[in-house]
Amino acid sequence: MKKVMKLVDMEKKLIMLMLLLQLLSLNSLSLGHSTSKPTANITVMGLVYCDVCSNNSFSKHSYFMSGVEVRIVCRFEAASSRTKEMITFSANRTTNELGLYKLDITSVEGASCAKEADKDSLVASCQASLIGSSSDSCNVPGYKTTTDQVKSKRSNLCVYRFTALNFRPFKKNIDLCGKQ
């Protein structure tokens, strides 16, 4: 009978220990502490359009271009008090039917996207460049490279949105766009 009582006591202690460990891990998560390294998920995106009137803006005659090749190069520095690592990604992407190109980098271990002041946040610079047009009628590069971006950051998600890139026709259509 004593052996059975000892087993029951051990089971109770084990259950209590497991509950205590779960409670501690939940508290550390809610306080923003984590025992694992932070991991950043990064999305880089932008648009390409045909600037029909060659006025360096999206007008009523402009349209988004599908099938355009864009080169994306990003350099990320994991700024940590423990180490400094430079990570470089480069990829070619093709715009979809809406003129959108997008690069998803699913995991950068050891860095977060939270705040610039956060010691483990990423310091990044990205650039997108036009490679080639998908249209014979709109194939002269206008804005062909951009590094100007808007950054949205949350604890584990960085979104870099570029200023739109564009092509122009070889010759401006005066009837459509006027003489300006």
C-alpha positions in Angstrom: 0.0 0.0 0.0 2.9 2.4 0.8 4.4 1.7 -2.7 1.1 2.7 -4.3 0.9 5.9 -2.2 4.4 6.8 -3.2 3.6 6.3 -6.9 0.5 8.5 -6.6 2.5 11.1 -4.8 5.2 11.0 -7.5 2.6 11.3 -10.2 1.0 14.3 -8.5 4.5 15.9 -8.2 5.2 15.2 -11.8 1.9 16.7 -12.9 2.5 19.8 -10.7 6.0 20.2 -12.1 4.7 20.0 -15.7 2.0 22.5 -15.0 4.5 24.8 -13.4 6.8 24.6 -16.4 3.9 25.3 -18.8 2.9 28.3 -16.7 6.5 29.6 -16.7 6.8 29.2 -20.5 3.5 31.0 -21.1 4.6 33.9 -18.8 7.9 34.3 -20.6 6.1 34.4 -24.0 3.6 36.9 -22.8 6.5 39.1 -21.5 8.2 39.0 -24.8 11.0 36.6 -23.7 11.8 33.6 -25.7 14.5 31.0 -25.3 14.8 30.5 -29.0 16.6 32.9 -31.4 14.3 35.4 -33.1 13.5 34.7 -36.8 12.6 37.3 -39.3 10.4 36.7 -42.3 11.0 39.2 -45.1 8.9 40.2 -48.1 10.2 42.6 -50.8 7.7 43.9 -53.4 7.2 46.5 -56.0 5.3 47.4 -59.2 6.3 48.0 -62.9 4.2 50.0 -65.2 4.3 51.5 -68.7 4.5 55.2 -68.6 2.7 55.8 -71.9 3.0 59.6 -71.9 6.6 59.6 -70.6 5.8 62.0 -67.8 7.4 60.0 -64.9 4.1 59.3 -63.3 1.2 56.9 -63.5 -1.4 58.6 -65.7 -4.8 57.5 -67.1 -3.0 56.0 -70.1 -0.4 54.1 -68.1 -0.9 50.4 -67.4 0.8 47.8 -65.2 3.1 45.4 -67.1 3.1 41.6 -66.7 6.1 39.5 -67.6 8.8 42.0 -66.8 12.0 40.7 -65.3 13.3 42.5 -62.2 16.5 41.8 -60.2 16.3 42.2 -56.4 19.4 42.5 -54.2 19.1 42.8 -50.5 21.7 43.0 -47.8 20.8 42.4 -44.2 22.9 43.0 -41.3 21.8 41.1 -38.2 22.7 43.8 -35.6 23.3 42.0 -32.4 25.4 42.7 -29.4 26.8 39.1 -29.7 27.7 39.0 -33.4 27.6 40.9 -36.7 26.5 39.0 -39.7 25.9 40.2 -43.2 23.4 38.2 -45.3 22.9 38.9 -49.0 20.0 37.7 -51.1 19.6 38.2 -54.8 16.9 36.9 -57.0 15.2 37.6 -60.4 11.5 37.9 -60.3 8.9 38.3 -63.0 5.9 40.6 -62.6 2.4 39.0 -62.5 -0.7 40.1 -64.4 -1.0 43.1 -62.0 2.6 44.3 -62.6 3.7 43.1 -59.1 7.0 41.4 -58.4 7.6 39.8 -55.0 10.4 38.0 -53.1 9.6 36.1 -49.9 12.6 35.3 -47.7 10.9 32.9 -45.2 13.5 32.8 -42.4 16.5 34.9 -41.3 17.6 33.3 -38.0 18.9 35.4 -35.2 17.2 38.7 -36.2 13.9 40.3 -35.8 12.2 43.2 -37.6 10.7 44.9 -34.5 12.3 48.3 -33.9 15.4 50.0 -35.2 16.4 50.4 -31.5 16.1 46.7 -30.9 19.6 45.2 -30.6 18.5 42.1 -32.6 16.6 44.0 -35.4 17.7 43.9 -39.0 19.5 46.7 -40.7 18.7 46.3 -44.4 19.2 47.8 -47.8 17.4 46.5 -50.9 17.5 47.5 -54.5 15.4 46.5 -57.5 16.4 46.9 -61.1 14.7 46.4 -64.4 16.2 43.6 -66.5 14.0 43.4 -69.5 10.6 44.5 -70.8 7.9 42.1 -71.9 6.5 44.6 -74.5 7.9 45.7 -77.8 5.9 48.9 -77.7 7.0 49.9 -74.1 10.6 48.9 -73.6 12.7 52.1 -72.9 13.6 52.1 -69.2 12.3 55.1 -67.3 12.8 54.6 -63.6 15.0 51.5 -63.9 16.4 51.2 -60.4 15.0 51.9 -57.0 16.3 51.7 -53.5 13.7 54.1 -52.1 11.4 51.9 -50.0 8.7 52.0 -47.3 9.3 49.6 -44.5 6.7 48.0 -42.4 8.0 46.1 -39.4 6.5 43.9 -36.8 8.3 41.5 -34.4 9.0 38.8 -37.0 7.8 40.3 -40.3 9.5 42.9 -42.5 7.8 44.2 -45.6 9.9 46.4 -48.0 7.8 48.2 -50.7 9.7 49.9 -53.5 8.8 52.9 -55.5 7.3 51.8 -58.9 9.7 51.1 -61.8 8.6 51.9 -65.3 9.2 51.6 -69.0 8.3 54.1 -71.7 7.5 53.8 -75.4 10.3 54.7 -77.8 8.2 57.6 -79.1 5.5 59.5 -77.2 2.0 59.4 -78.7 1.2 63.1 -79.2 -2.5 62.4 -80.1 -3.0 60.4 -76.9 -0.8 62.4 -74.5 -0.6 65.9 -75.9 2.5 67.9 -76.7 3.7 68.4 -73.1 
